[in-house]
Amino acid sequence: MTAAPEASTIARTKGKVPDFFVVGNPKSGTTALGEMLRSHPQIHLPDLNGTQFLADKLQHGSQRSDMQLEDYMALFDAARPEQRIGEVSPSYFKSSAAAERIAQLRPDARIIAILREPASFIRSLHLELLQDHVETEKDLGRAITLEETRRRERDSLIQQELRYSAERVRYVEQLRRYHAVFPPEQVLVLIYEEFRADNESTVRQVLRFLEVDDTSPIQVTDANPTVLIRSPRLHGMVRSLYLGEGPAARAVKTGVKAVTTRQLRHEGLRTLRRKVIYGKPAPVDEQLMTELRRRSKAEVIALSEYLDRDLVTLWGYDDVD
């Protein structure tokens, strides 16, 4: 795996670079925010989300591990001179190196972070990792108990993704990395639950932060919803067939393409996913969620003090012992 070049090298390269970065967290509305910003005429976002190019390590399953400098720069070529250029990469929030690299690349960049109540974030992340074939344990409680064993294993990139402990929600530490290299007026911290409650108001706040027209119509979207994978095995088979992975899958895909239209194939795939593979998430295990909140309360209190906001009340931690 090729390491990302130093941001100072990118800065010396002729070409366009982002004016703003939506840095995360994952499963906290970053994809939806990106899609809503994309429709604004004064904003350019590339079709590729989550490049992870400026992170210290790529997440398992990334299709960008072979991305070269020229590939990264080319993502922004289509931006018009009057547009603000953005990048949405949730992994930049967890990364220990991304904040400094972004600052080297663009010292005047605007940073947007979205924070979600820790317990619901962990639950949603677990479902996402199941969907991405990174996690195999469907029960979150059991997955958490496996964490210490997985931590000792050497397949580091995969195992780092399979962690649900407090290190995933060290929000204050993660924010400090950005505040250390950017002045406060260049960092906007959003709360996921407020974004969900009022998409339009939050997006207009972001538009004002980016100093573009905040009166343009906003197309509300619910991108990347949390789903349950009913059968990881079936989901993997369908994914392999869709991507044509392996000789057998490529042969079947070629045969299907020969006798069907593209629209029919896509409609059939959507129906299969919706009715057979994907389903609504299982009911919340309240006992487990309460335990996750107990573990996270100290961080929520610290974050409230750091941001000078009462997130203890907003996230319902008042009654957590």
N, C-alpha and C positions, 0 to 999 in steps of 0.2 A: 504494500500500500504506500502510495506516494504521499509524503507529508505536504501540507499546505505551504505554499511559499510565504516568506515574510511579507507582511502587509506593506512594508516600505518598498519592497520590490514591485508590488502591484501599483503603488502610488506613482512610481516613476514611469510606469507603462502608459503609453498613450491609449486613451479609450475612456469610456464612461464608467463611473462607479456609483454605487447607491448613495443617495442623500439621506435615506433613513432605513432602519432595520427593525423589523418586528422580531424580537429575540425569544419570545416564549412567555410562558411555559407551554409544552405540548399538552394536548387535550384541554386547553384553556381558552379556546376561541380564536387561536391565531389564524387558522385556515379560513374561518368565516370572516374575520376582519380583513384578511388579505383579499378575499373575493369581493367584498363590498368596496374596498379602496380601489380595486382594479377597474371598476366601472367609472371611476371619476376621470374626466377628460384631462385633468392636470397632473395625473399620476400614472406612472408606468411601472408595472410589475411583470417580471418574466413569467412565462407559463410554468416554469419549473419552480416548485416550492421546496424549501428545505435543502438547499445545496450543501449545507454544512461545510462550505469551503474554507471558512475562517475558523472553524472549530479545531481544537487540538486533536480530537479523535473522532472518526466517523462512527455513527451508530451502525450496529449490525444490520445488514439488509440494505444498506445504502447503495443506490445505483450510481453514485457520484464519486466512488473511490478512485476512479481513473480520470477524473476531471483535471484538465490542465489549465494553466493560467489563461491561455487564449480562449478556452471554452467558457470560463467564468466571465471574462470580459465581454464575450459575444452575447451573453444573456441580455445585456442592456443596450445593444446596438440600436434597437428599434425605437428607443425613447426619443421623443422630439425635444428640441432645445428648451422649450418652455415647461416641460414636465418634470415633476419630482420623481426620482428613481428610487424604488424600494426593493428590499429583499426580505422574505419571510423565512426564517430558519429558527424554529423553536429550540434546536440543540445549542444555539449560541448562549442560552441562559445558563445551562448546566456547565458549559465548557469553561475551563479555567483560563483559557488563552484568548477566547473570542473578543472579549471587551477590549483588551489592549491592542489586538490586531485591527479591530474596527477603528480604534482611535488613531492608529498609525496610518491606516488607509484614508480615513476621512475624519479629521479632528472636529469638524463642525457637524458631524452626523447627528441626526435625531434618533433616539432609542425609544422603542415602545415595548414594555413588558406587561404581560397579563398574568395575574396571580389568581389561583383558584383555591377554594377551601381544601386543605390538605387531604382529608379522608376521601372526599369525593374525587379528588384528583387521582389518588392512588388507585381507587377502584376503577376509574375510567381508563387509566394507564394500563392496568392489568388486562382489561378487555381489548385494548388496542394491540398489546403485545401478542395476545392470542390470535388476533386477526392477522397480524404480520408474521405469524409462524415463528416468533422468537420465544414465546412462552408456550409450554405444553400442558402445564397444570391448570385445569379449568377452575379449580377452587382457590380463591384468593387467600383464604386463611392458610391452606396447605402450602401455597406458593411462598407465603411469608416465612413459614417455618423452614423452608428449604434454603432460605437466603444465606445463612451462615455456611452451609455446605457448599453452595455455589460460589461463595466469596473465596473459598480456598482453592477452587479449580482454576486452571491456568488459561482457559479460553477466555481471556479477559474482556474483549469487546462484547461478546455475547453475555457473559455473566454480569457485566456492569449494567446492562439493560434490565436484567432480572433482579433488580433491587427495589424494594418497596419501603425501606426504612427511612429514618429521619433525614438521611443525606439527600433524598429526593426533594425534600421541601425545606432546604436551608435557604429560605427566601432572603433573609437579611444578608447573609454572606454573599449570595449571588448578586444582589443589588449593589452591595458595597464595591464589587469589582467594576461595575459601570460608573458609579459615582466617584471612584478613584481616578478615572481618566476622562470623565465628561462633567461639565458643570451641571447643577441641578436643572437649569432651564432647558437642557437638551435631553432630559430623561423623563418620560411620561410613564407612570405606573397605573395600570388599569386593574380593576377587580372584575373577574369573570362573571360573578353573579349579577353585578350591576349591568354589565354588557348584555347578558342574557335577558335581563328584565327590560332593558330599553336599548335595543340595538342602535336605533337612529340617533339618539342623544349621544351615545358613546362615540359613534363614528364621526359625528359633527365635532365633538371635542378633539378627536384625532386630526381632523381636517384643519381645525384652527391651530393646533400644535404644529402642523406641517406648513402652515401659512399658505394654504390654498383656499379656494372658494368653498365655504362651508354651507352654501345655500343650494348646491346642486342636489337633484333628486338622488335618493339612496335606495339601492335595490337590496332589500333584506334577504339574507340567505342563511341556511343552517347547514354548513359544510362539515364533512367528516363527523357525522353523528356517531355516538357510541352504540355499538350493536353487540349482540351475543353470537359467537360462532357455535351453531348447534353441533356441527361435526368438523373438527379441525382436519380430519383425514379427507373428507369429501371436499372441504374448502381447498385443501392443498392439491387435490386431483384436478379440480376445476381451474385453479390458478395455473397449474402446469400445462393444462390443455390450452388455456387462453394464450399463454406466453410461448407455447410450442417448445417446452423444455423436454429434451430427450427424444430419441428416434420415434418411439411409439406415439408420443403426444404430437410430434410434428406431422406424422403420417395421418393421424385422425384429424388434426386441424386442417391439413391440406384437402382432405376429402370433404369435410364440412363446408369449407369455403367454395368448393367446386359446385355444390348443389344448393347454396343459400345465398341470399343477399346480405350485405353488411348490416343493414338495418334490422333484418330478421334475426341475425346472430346476436346483435347487441340486445334486442328486446328479449330474446330467449335467455341470455345470460343474466339480465336484470331480474327476470321472473324467477329463475332458478335460485339466485342469491336471496331474493326477498322472501320466497316461500319455503325454500328447502334449507339453505345454508345459514342465512342471517335470521335472527329473531330479536325480540325485545330482550334486554338484559334481565337476568333472573332478579327476583326481589332482593332488596338490600338486606344483608345480614346485619341487623341493628346492633347485635352484641359486638361483632367485629368492628363495625364503624365506630362504636363508642370507644373501643380500645384504641383504634387508630387516632381518634381525637384526643384521648388522654396523652398519647405519645407526642402529639403535635402541639399541645396547648402552650408549652413554654415558647415555642417558635412563633405561635400566633401572638402571644403577648409581646414578644420582642419586636415583631413586625409592626404591631400597633404603635409601639413607642417610636420605632424608627421612622415610620411614615406619618406619625402624629394623626392616626386614624383609629377609631374604635372598631377594629376587626373582630375583637372578642365577641362583641354583641352582634355584629353583622353576620358572622359565621356561626353563631349559636354556641359559643364556647362558655357562656356564662355559667351553665349548669354542669360543665364537665369537671369532675373532681380531679 
